[in-house]
Amino acid sequence: MKRRKRLRSRKPKGHPDSTSISTLTSLVKWRYLPLLVLVALSLFISIMRLHTYNEPFERDITSHAVIGHEILAGRQLYSDLWDSKPPAIFVTYAIADALVGYGPASVYFLGVMAAVITLFGVYWAGSAYGARAGGLWAAAFWTFICSDMWLWANQPNIEVFLNACLIWAFALIIRANTQKLEPWRWLVIGGLFALATLYKPQAIIFAAFLAGFHILLPSRNGGGRKLAFLQICIVAVVGAAVWAAVSAYFALMDRFAIFYETLFEYSRWYAKSRGGNFIENILEGFSRKRFFPAYMKSTPVLAIFAAVGIIFGLWKSPRRNWLLMLAFVLAAQIAIALPGRFYGHYYQLWLGPLVIGSGWAITTLGPKGRLGPTLLRNMAGAVGLIILLCSVMPQYKFSADEWSARKINPQFVISRRVVMEVDKMLERGETLYVWGQNPEFYFWAKRKPPTGLIWSTDLMDNPLAEKHTARALEDLKRELPEIFVVNILQFKVPPNHPVIEWAIKSYIPLPGNPNRGLLYGRPFFHILIRRDGKLAARLGV
């Protein structure tokens, strides 16, 4: 009887018992837990961004959207539509326009997609330092800081796309096998760096710093500098090939001369136009005023985490990852400072190293030579996240218009209101032109700009001003916009400028009160109508 019971209790060889099944189920659940968390955080980002869906966008956003829309209509970049930036940002906006339409929907779509792509990169980089928990904490920090009002981070400006490229490149470098060539990994890294420079050339600073540190730093598993050099050579070849291909495209389209003048001659002048040079700009970037300005008011807890992590991480071992993080930080500040303008959205380049460094710092807590206790790490992460939430969540008590006003001033709120008023005066197919930096007029009115030179500052005081003026004047005479809007508050109106001389002869003030909008109690825009135009006839002038 006992023997029979023993036989019944026996299980075939390899048959999983209940304990094994339970363990396997737990492992599967843990394996997919990070993905579920990242999906939840992605949804949270998309919900947070809805709060400012109808925000009056700043001029860079509307300029990119207008140019992207006009590219889809068949107009050519640089030879017609002109902006000083490389082509990637306009192609990106054109793709979003084609997918979801022209207007706030495309801006929202781009902002959310870039933030989510970067979220996964942040997790991948953050979890490279010993534990998935570091990646999850870094992703959580990113979720709540990536829409920060003070950094203008809720809108898809160029830095948003730079972060997506650079953070993924950094994650791939950190996770690289330093004993194998892994050509496909380095081809992808080279492609990401090349794409980043097509958004903004300053991104080459990140490639240079991370590549240099990768070659110079000894690896923990004995990889040689010769192998590291070969890996960086792959990155350099990819970057050169991408820029050669882009240059060849513009050459084939007979637009290489204006492409070169825009991206090199104009950009060099722009960086020096403040009276300094690249070196002076960089030194100013590391001054007390510029290094951690008021724009960063939501990020002190992340800065503390990252700084403590770097110090503590360099004391512990391995140090290589932390030295690469230090290279990331230095490159970010140099890239911010290089143009000599210190706008709020430039400082978004800090967010990658801050959130990844914070995730690593939480993982690092503990005795030298091993990871910190789980409870201690999670308590530190929870405290940091609560402090970050206390800094960020009060921003959501403000309306979308208030977000715009608090970033700079109410100018974009006022200009959108004026656009709607001016647009009602025009019939379908009629156009308007704005003297100023106000591409939002074309964006909100959804009207074709009569000239591809949509910023009047591009017609004055720069190496290409004479060419631009001749082209803009030719366009305006051909298109004959019904309304000529003058930004009389923010931009000078030189009476001897050829475009202004033509406008004085061809336009008259709008009957009644030609001034529209008040900013700080002063008139903002002056509205003119074409002397012999259709609008003048409808108004009986």
C-alpha positions in Angstrom: 0.0 0.0 0.0 2.8 2.4 0.9 4.6 1.4 -2.2 1.5 2.2 -4.3 1.2 5.6 -2.8 4.8 6.3 -3.5 4.3 5.3 -7.1 1.3 7.5 -7.4 3.3 10.5 -6.1 6.0 10.0 -8.6 5.9 12.4 -11.7 7.4 11.8 -15.1 10.9 13.0 -15.6 10.9 16.7 -16.6 7.3 17.2 -15.5 7.0 20.7 -13.9 5.6 20.7 -10.4 3.4 23.5 -9.1 6.5 25.4 -7.6 8.2 25.5 -11.0 5.1 26.7 -12.7 4.6 29.4 -10.1 8.3 30.5 -10.5 8.0 30.5 -14.3 4.8 32.6 -14.1 6.5 35.1 -11.8 9.5 35.4 -14.2 7.2 36.0 -17.2 5.3 38.7 -15.2 8.5 40.4 -14.2 9.9 40.2 -17.7 6.9 42.1 -19.1 6.4 44.5 -16.1 8.7 47.2 -17.5 6.9 47.2 -20.8 3.5 47.6 -19.1 4.9 50.4 -16.9 6.3 52.2 -20.0 3.0 51.9 -21.8 1.2 53.3 -18.8 3.7 56.2 -18.6 3.2 56.8 -22.4 -0.5 57.1 -21.9 0.1 59.5 -19.0 2.3 61.7 -21.2 -0.4 61.9 -23.9 -3.0 62.8 -21.3 -0.8 65.5 -19.8 -0.2 67.1 -23.2 -3.9 67.4 -23.9 -3.9 70.2 -21.2 -2.1 72.5 -23.6 -3.4 71.2 -26.9 -4.7 74.6 -27.9 -1.9 76.7 -26.5 -0.9 79.7 -28.7 2.3 78.2 -30.0 5.6 80.2 -30.0 7.1 81.4 -33.3 9.5 78.5 -33.9 6.7 75.9 -33.7 4.4 77.7 -36.1 7.3 78.5 -38.5 8.2 74.8 -38.7 4.6 73.8 -39.2 4.0 76.4 -41.9 7.1 75.5 -43.9 6.4 71.7 -43.5 2.9 72.4 -44.9 4.1 74.4 -47.8 6.7 71.7 -48.7 3.8 69.3 -49.1 2.2 71.9 -51.4 5.3 71.7 -53.7 7.3 74.6 -52.6 11.1 74.1 -52.3 13.1 74.5 -49.1 15.8 77.2 -49.0 15.3 78.4 -52.6 11.7 79.4 -51.8 10.8 78.6 -48.2 13.8 79.9 -46.2 14.9 79.3 -42.6 18.3 79.0 -41.2 17.8 75.5 -39.7 18.8 72.2 -41.3 16.1 70.3 -43.2 15.2 67.5 -40.7 12.8 69.6 -38.6 10.8 70.7 -41.7 10.6 67.2 -43.1 9.4 66.0 -39.7 6.6 68.5 -39.6 5.7 67.7 -43.2 5.3 64.0 -42.3 3.1 64.9 -39.3 1.0 67.2 -41.5 0.6 64.4 -44.0 -0.4 61.9 -41.3 -2.8 63.9 -39.0 -3.4 67.2 -40.8 -2.3 70.8 -40.6 -2.9 72.6 -37.2 -2.7 71.8 -33.5 -3.2 68.1 -34.1 0.1 67.7 -35.9 1.9 69.7 -33.1 0.3 67.5 -30.4 1.1 64.3 -32.4 4.8 65.2 -32.8 5.2 66.3 -29.2 3.7 63.0 -27.8 5.5 60.7 -30.3 8.9 62.3 -29.6 8.4 62.2 -25.8 7.3 58.5 -25.9 10.2 57.5 -28.2 12.6 59.3 -25.8 10.8 57.6 -22.8 11.8 54.2 -24.1 15.4 55.4 -24.7 15.6 56.8 -21.2 14.5 53.4 -19.8 17.0 51.5 -22.0 19.8 53.8 -20.9 18.7 54.0 -17.2 18.5 50.2 -16.9 22.0 49.7 -18.3 23.6 50.3 -14.9 22.9 47.1 -13.1 19.1 47.0 -12.6 15.8 47.5 -14.4 14.7 49.6 -11.4 17.2 52.4 -12.5 15.5 52.5 -15.9 12.0 52.6 -14.5 12.9 55.4 -12.1 14.5 57.3 -14.9 11.4 56.8 -17.1 9.1 58.0 -14.3 11.2 61.2 -13.9 11.1 61.7 -17.6 7.3 61.4 -17.7 6.8 64.3 -15.4 9.6 66.6 -16.5 9.3 66.1 -20.3 6.3 68.6 -20.5 7.8 71.2 -18.1 6.3 74.7 -18.7 9.5 76.6 -17.8 11.6 74.7 -20.3 8.9 75.0 -23.0 9.1 71.2 -23.2 5.4 70.6 -23.9 5.9 71.8 -27.5 7.9 69.9 -30.2 10.8 72.3 -30.8 14.1 71.1 -32.1 15.5 70.0 -28.8 12.7 67.5 -28.4 13.9 65.6 -31.4 17.6 66.0 -30.5 16.9 64.4 -27.2 15.2 61.4 -28.9 18.2 60.8 -31.1 20.9 61.5 -28.5 19.4 59.5 -25.7 19.0 56.5 -27.8 22.6 56.9 -29.1 23.8 57.2 -25.6 21.9 54.1 -24.5 23.4 52.0 -27.4 26.9 53.2 -26.5 26.5 52.4 -22.8 25.3 48.9 -23.7 28.0 48.2 -26.3 30.2 45.2 -26.1 33.7 46.5 -25.9 35.2 43.2 -26.9 33.3 42.9 -30.2 33.0 45.2 -33.1 29.2 45.0 -33.4 29.1 46.9 -36.7 25.3 47.1 -36.8 25.1 48.8 -33.4 27.6 51.4 -34.4 25.9 52.0 -37.8 22.7 52.8 -35.9 24.6 55.1 -33.5 26.2 56.9 -36.4 22.7 57.2 -38.0 21.3 58.7 -34.8 24.1 61.2 -34.5 23.8 62.2 -38.2 20.0 62.7 -37.8 20.6 64.8 -34.7 23.0 67.1 -36.7 20.3 67.4 -39.4 18.1 68.9 -36.7 20.8 71.1 -35.3 24.5 71.0 -36.2 25.5 71.6 -32.5 24.6 67.9 -32.0 28.1 67.1 -33.3 29.4 68.2 -29.9 27.6 65.2 -28.3 29.1 62.8 -30.9 32.6 64.2 -30.4 32.5 64.1 -26.6 31.0 60.6 -26.3 33.2 59.2 -29.1 36.3 60.7 -27.4 35.5 59.3 -24.0 34.6 55.9 -25.5 38.0 55.7 -27.0 40.0 57.0 -24.1 38.2 55.2 -21.2 39.4 51.7 -20.4 36.6 49.1 -20.5 35.7 46.9 -17.6 36.1 43.7 -19.7 39.4 44.4 -21.4 38.4 45.9 -24.7 41.2 47.8 -26.5 41.3 51.3 -27.8 42.0 50.0 -31.3 38.6 48.3 -31.3 36.9 51.4 -29.8 38.6 53.6 -32.5 37.2 51.3 -35.3 33.8 51.5 -33.8 33.9 55.3 -33.8 35.2 55.2 -37.4 32.0 53.5 -38.3 30.0 56.3 -36.7 32.1 59.0 -38.5 31.7 57.2 -41.9 27.9 57.1 -41.4 27.8 60.7 -40.5 29.8 61.8 -43.5 27.8 59.6 -45.8 24.5 61.1 -44.5 25.6 64.6 -45.0 27.1 63.8 -48.4 23.8 62.3 -49.5 21.9 65.4 -48.3 24.3 67.7 -50.0 24.1 65.6 -53.2 20.3 65.9 -53.1 20.4 69.7 -53.0 23.1 69.8 -55.7 20.9 67.6 -58.0 18.0 70.0 -57.3 20.3 72.9 -58.2 20.0 74.3 -54.7 23.4 73.5 -53.2 24.6 77.1 -53.2 21.7 78.4 -51.0 21.9 75.3 -48.9 25.6 75.9 -48.1 25.1 79.7 -47.6 22.2 79.0 -45.2 23.7 76.2 -43.0 27.3 77.5 -42.9 27.7 81.1 -43.8 24.5 82.4 -42.1 25.0 80.1 -39.1 28.5 81.3 -38.5 27.3 84.9 -38.7 24.4 84.1 -36.3 26.7 82.7 -33.7 28.9 85.8 -33.8 26.1 88.4 -34.1 26.0 89.0 -30.4 29.5 90.5 -30.6 31.3 87.4 -29.3 32.7 84.2 -30.9 32.3 80.5 -30.3 34.8 80.4 -27.5 33.3 83.4 -25.7 29.9 81.8 -26.0 31.0 78.6 -24.5 32.8 80.4 -21.6 29.6 82.4 -21.0 27.7 79.1 -20.9 29.6 78.0 -17.9 29.1 81.2 -16.0 27.0 81.2 -12.9 24.1 83.0 -14.7 23.9 80.6 -17.6 24.9 77.3 -16.3 21.7 76.6 -14.3 19.3 79.4 -15.0 15.7 80.1 -13.8 14.4 78.0 -16.7 15.6 74.9 -14.7 13.5 75.7 -11.6 11.7 72.4 -11.8 14.8 70.2 -12.0 16.9 70.8 -8.8 16.0 67.4 -7.4 17.1 65.7 -10.6 20.3 67.8 -10.6 21.1 66.7 -7.0 20.4 63.1 -7.7 22.6 63.1 -10.8 25.4 65.1 -9.1 25.5 62.7 -6.1 25.3 59.8 -8.5 28.3 61.0 -10.5 30.4 61.6 -7.3 29.3 58.3 -5.7 29.6 56.4 -8.9 33.1 57.6 -9.6 34.1 56.4 -6.1 32.6 53.0 -6.7 33.3 50.8 -9.7 32.9 50.5 -12.6 33.5 54.1 -13.4 33.3 54.0 -17.2 29.5 54.6 -17.4 29.7 57.6 -15.1 32.5 59.2 -17.0 30.4 58.8 -20.2 27.6 60.5 -18.3 29.9 63.3 -17.4 30.7 63.7 -21.1 27.0 63.8 -21.9 26.6 66.6 -19.3 29.5 68.7 -20.7 28.4 68.2 -24.3 24.9 69.4 -23.3 26.0 72.7 -21.8 28.5 73.4 -24.7 25.7 72.7 -27.2 23.4 75.1 -25.3 26.0 77.8 -25.2 27.5 77.6 -28.7 24.9 79.8 -30.6 25.3 82.6 -27.9 21.6 82.6 -27.3 20.3 81.1 -24.0 16.6 80.5 -24.7 14.6 78.3 -22.3 14.0 75.5 -24.7 17.8 75.0 -25.3 18.1 73.7 -21.7 15.9 70.7 -22.5 19.3 69.1 -23.6 20.0 68.7 -19.9 17.0 66.5 -19.3 18.5 63.3 -20.8 21.6 63.2 -18.5 19.5 64.4 -15.5 16.9 61.7 -15.6 19.2 58.9 -16.6 21.8 60.1 -14.1 19.0 60.1 -11.4 18.0 56.6 -12.3 21.6 55.4 -12.1 22.1 57.3 -8.8 19.2 55.4 -7.2 20.7 52.1 -8.4 24.1 53.0 -7.1 23.0 53.7 -3.5 24.8 51.1 -1.3 28.2 49.9 -0.3 31.1 50.1 -2.6 31.3 47.2 -5.0 27.7 46.2 -5.1 24.2 47.6 -5.7 22.3 49.2 -2.9 19.5 47.5 -0.9 16.2 47.5 -2.8 14.2 49.2 -0.1 16.7 52.0 0.2 16.8 52.5 -3.5 13.0 52.6 -3.9 12.6 55.0 -0.9 15.1 57.4 -2.5 13.3 57.2 -5.8 9.9 57.7 -4.3 11.1 60.8 -2.4 12.7 62.2 -5.5 9.6 61.6 -7.6 7.3 63.3 -5.0 9.6 66.4 -4.9 9.5 66.5 -8.7 5.7 66.2 -8.7 5.5 69.1 -6.2 7.5 71.2 -8.7 5.7 70.2 -11.9 2.0 69.5 -11.1 1.1 73.1 -9.9 1.7 74.2 -13.5 -1.5 72.4 -14.5 -3.7 74.8 -12.6 -2.9 77.4 -15.4 -4.8 77.4 -18.7 -3.2 76.8 -22.0 -3.1 80.6 -22.7 -1.5 81.2 -19.3 1.2 78.6 -20.1 2.1 80.6 -23.2 2.1 83.9 -21.3 4.2 82.6 -18.4 6.9 81.2 -20.7 7.6 84.6 -22.3 4.8 87.1 -22.2 1.2 87.3 -23.6 2.4 88.1 -27.2 1.3 84.8 -28.8 -2.1 84.9 -27.0 -2.7 88.4 -28.4 -1.4 87.6 -31.9 -3.7 84.5 -32.2 -6.6 86.7 -31.3 -5.6 89.3 -33.9 -5.1 86.5 -36.5 -8.7 85.4 -36.1 -10.0 88.9 -36.5 -7.9 89.6 -39.6 -8.7 86.2 -41.1 -12.4 87.1 -41.0 -11.8 90.0 -43.4 -10.4 87.8 -46.1 -12.1 85.5 -48.5 -11.0 82.1 -49.6 -7.7 82.3 -51.7 -6.8 85.8 -50.5 -3.5 86.2 -48.6 -1.8 88.3 -46.0 1.8 89.2 -45.2 3.3 90.1 -41.8 6.3 92.3 -41.3 7.8 90.8 -38.1 8.5 87.3 -36.7 4.9 86.1 -36.6 4.4 83.0 -38.6 1.5 82.2 -36.3 -0.6 84.4 -38.6 -0.2 81.9 -41.5 -0.6 78.9 -39.2 -3.8 79.9 -37.4 -5.4 81.4 -40.5 -4.2 78.4 -42.6 -3.3 80.8 -45.4 -0.4 80.5 -47.8 2.4 82.9 -47.0 2.9 85.1 -50.1 6.7 84.7 -49.8 8.8 81.9 -48.4 10.8 84.5 -46.3 8.3 84.7 -43.5 10.5 86.5 -40.9 11.3 90.1 -41.7 14.5 89.9 -39.7 15.8 87.7 -42.5 15.6 90.7 -44.8 17.8 92.9 -42.7 21.3 92.9 -41.1 22.6 89.5 -42.2 24.9 88.2 -45.0 21.9 87.1 -47.1 19.7 90.2 -46.5 20.2 91.6 -50.0 19.3 88.4 -51.8 16.4 87.8 -49.4 15.0 91.2 -49.9 15.0 91.0 -53.7 13.3 87.6 -53.6 10.7 88.7 -51.0 9.9 91.9 -53.0 9.5 89.9 -56.2 7.1 87.4 -54.4 5.0 90.2 -52.9 4.6 92.0 -56.2 3.5 88.8 -57.8 1.1 87.6 -55.0 -0.3 91.1 -54.0 -1.5 90.1 -50.5 -4.8 91.9 -49.5 -3.5 92.6 -46.0 -0.1 93.8 -44.9 0.4 93.4 -41.1 3.1 95.4 -39.4 4.5 94.3 -36.0 5.1 97.9 -34.8 6.1 96.9 -31.3 8.8 94.3 -31.5 10.5 94.9 -34.8 11.9 98.0 -36.4 10.3 99.3 -39.6 13.0 101.0 -41.6 11.3 103.5 -44.0 14.0 103.1 -46.6 13.8 99.3 -46.8 12.6 98.2 -50.3 9.7 96.1 -49.0 8.5 99.0 -46.7 8.9 101.5 -49.5 6.7 99.3 -51.7 4.2 98.8 -48.9 3.9 102.6 -48.4 3.0 103.0 -52.1 0.7 100.0 -52.3 -1.2 99.9 -49.0 -3.3 102.2 -46.8 -4.3 101.9 -43.2 -7.4 99.8 -42.4 -10.4 102.3 -42.1 -11.4 102.9 -38.5 -8.8 101.7 -36.0 -5.9 100.1 -37.9 -4.1 99.1 -34.7 -4.8 95.7 -33.3 -3.8 94.1 -29.9 -2.3 95.7 -26.9 0.9 94.3 -25.3 1.9 96.0 -22.1 -0.5 98.8 -23.0 1.1 99.6 -26.3 -0.2 98.8 -29.8 1.1 95.5 -31.2 0.1 95.3 -34.8 -0.8 97.9 -37.5 -3.1 96.6 -40.3 -2.8 97.9 -43.8 -5.0 96.9 -46.8 -4.1 96.9 -50.5 -5.0 100.3 -52.0 -6.7 98.9 -55.1 -7.5 95.4 -53.7 -10.6 93.3 -53.4 -10.8 94.0 -49.6 -10.6 97.7 -50.2 -13.5 97.4 -52.7 -15.6 95.4 -50.2 -15.0 98.1 -47.6 -15.9 100.9 -50.0 -12.5 102.5 -49.7 
